Amino acid sequence: MYFRLKSKSARFGAFIFGTILVATFFGGTLFDKKSDKVPVAEKRLSGPSAAHFFGTDQLGRDVFSRVLSGGRLSLTVSLTVVSLSLIIGLAYGAVSAALGGIWDHLLMRIVDILLSFPLIFLAITCMALFGGGISYLIIVLALTSWMDVARLVRAEVLTLKQRSFVLRARAAGLGSWTTLFRHIVPHVFATISAFAIIRMADIILIESSLSFIGLGVQPPQASWGGILNDGWPVLSSAWWMSFFPGIAIVLSITSLNLIGSALKSRWEAD
């Protein structure tokens, strides 16, 4: 509650992102039928109007409903990828710090090698090799975005291992692994929460980029990047096709970064 009341930027970001979540997950369901209607030729590439808030595309489909349904898919992919990458990175980083010595050094060198490749290039390479589709997209993004989490978790675990409550747990006779997962790992969640929110913004951008170049979500399923790709050839004559999904991407990323930055500042202050 303190966080919500004191941070204006976080409240603004939460309001924007909350609105996007409600619109995409609940509003999108209401407008799906409108998007599935057989288009009328005269309605193709018509501009924003009372009947079609965001205009229509080359096939006469309602862009507003497609932005909502595409947002639902893009946000679902982002949430799933971040959840999986947190699980992998948390386990990897915690085990590396717990093992210590040569094993810790070896595991972290593997992370350093993987981090030497930009995430977007790793994702593009893997998607080009294994093909598009939501399942492959989620797996590839999750397997290429856990390394930062692992390094952050390792650093936190190494710091927490010297805290008094951990020393007391060991003095009470608890084993190293029990102490790690019962007393140390729960304290890491607060730190990685800000990282997870900011990483969500990164995944939205990467997923949209992959879908835009045809390596992400495949038609006829809609995603923000895919809708942008549909509107690219007619950008000069039908600006609304690219403008509205682009605005949705910008607002989502900006709002998540506002929330994540406020959380990060709060944890650093504490």
Buried (B, 14 or more C-beta within 10 A) or exposed (E): EEBEEEBEBBBBBBEBBEEBBEBBBEBBEEBBEBBEEEBEEEBBBBEBEEEBBBBBBBEBBBBBBBBBBBBBBBBBBBBBBBBBBBEBBBBBBBBBBBBEEEEBEEBBEEBEEBBEEEBBEBBBBBBEEBEBBBEBBBBBBBBBBBBBBBBBBBBBBBBBBEEEEBEEBBEEEBEBEEBBBEBBBEBBEEBBBBBBBBBBBBBBBBBBBBBBEBBBBBEEBBBBBBBBBBBEEBEEEBBBBBBBBBEBBEBBBBBBBBBBBBBBBBBEEE
